[in-house]
Amino acid sequence: MPHIRKARRADLADAEYICIQTASGILRKNDKMEKITALMFSSYYINEETEHCFVLEEKGRAVGYILCAPSAKRFARRYRKDNLKRIVELSPLWAFLSFFTPVKYSLLGGKYPSHLHIDILDEYQSSGYGSKLMNTLLEHLKEKGIKGVMLSCSADNKRAIAFYKKFGFKKIISAFGSTLMGKNL
Ligand SMILES: CC(C)(COP(=O)(O)OP(=O)(O)OC[C@H]1O[C@@H](n2cnc3c(N)ncnc32)[C@H](O)[C@@H]1OP(=O)(O)O)[C@@H](O)C(=O)NCCC(=O)NCCS
């Protein structure tokens, strides 16, 4: 039976796999792009924000996660420092684009200091595990006294947007194919 636990650095390979398997479109165009996708959306969090991340585990492997960076300021400093070097080696263009990833979180960091990513492998979706992961993280952030959480999602991911609305996330803005949503805690 799958259960939720705090993430560990040893979950990195599983988290990168989940990130790639649940990505779509250009993010999975080829092997190189899949590596970049994992670096952009999962590796940093497991390596640098381990204590704020949770995984859904079954039979010793992670099959879903909720990843979180609690501070936009810290994220901007560290994400660029560690991740960009590795992305540059794969693609200078994507390194340039990901240089701007922290900007949206920094601009809204006064109201929503933290941000999250949630993904679950196909066969474990729609069984209530996403809700359990979300409740676990929201409780964790409240305990830490963090006043708001935000996320960025593909604007056409209607299912994820319905999921976030159920937890009280409100749309902040939709632009360039992405929707930003936020929730006060
Ligand atoms: C989005 C996601 C995290 C939700 O987790 P989940 O375990 O599937 O969701 P739950 O079973 O806890 O369902 C909670 C709510 O999500 C929505 N939802 C879940 N499955 C759905 C489906 N098949 N169709 C439409 N809405 C669905 C509903 O609002 C549901 O509420 P309900 O149970 O009252 O009907 C998960 O489906 C997922 O990883 N999807 C693929 C990756 C992704 O899109 N990640 C988000 C990127 S921004």
The ligand as an ORCA input file, in Angstrom:
! r2SCAN-3c Opt
* xyz 0 1
  C      -2.658     16.566    -10.607
  C      -2.375     15.374     -9.675
  C      -1.187     15.707     -8.786
  C      -3.608     15.133     -8.812
  O      -3.357     14.032     -7.970
  P      -4.414     12.809     -7.901
  O      -3.913     11.813     -6.935
  O      -4.615     12.342     -9.298
  O      -5.697     13.559     -7.383
  P      -6.776     13.014     -6.302
  O      -7.098     11.587     -6.608
  O      -6.294     13.343     -4.932
  O      -8.037     13.907     -6.700
  C      -8.259     15.184     -6.164
  C      -8.970     16.065     -7.171
  O      -8.175     16.202     -8.354
  C      -9.027     16.307     -9.486
  N      -8.865     15.102    -10.309
  C      -8.206     13.972     -9.984
  N      -8.280     13.077    -10.984
  C      -8.990     13.681    -11.958
  C      -9.377     13.293    -13.271
  N      -9.067     12.067    -13.762
  N     -10.060     14.175    -14.018
  C     -10.403     15.393    -13.531
  N     -10.057     15.814    -12.293
  C      -9.357     14.963    -11.538
  C     -10.419     16.396     -8.950
  O     -10.667     17.764     -8.634
  C     -10.318     15.576     -7.669
  O     -11.342     15.892     -6.788
  P     -12.461     14.759     -6.396
  O     -11.695     13.629     -5.779
  O     -13.343     15.497     -5.434
  O     -13.114     14.394     -7.685
  C      -2.052     14.082    -10.477
  O      -3.189     13.713    -11.220
  C      -0.852     14.188    -11.414
  O       0.275     13.969    -11.002
  N      -1.097     14.476    -12.706
  C      -0.064     14.475    -13.746
  C       1.025     15.488    -13.513
  C       0.463     16.877    -13.338
  O      -0.369     17.345    -14.117
  N       1.004     17.559    -12.300
  C       0.688     18.936    -12.042
  C       1.570     19.798    -12.868
  S       1.216     21.523    -12.623
*
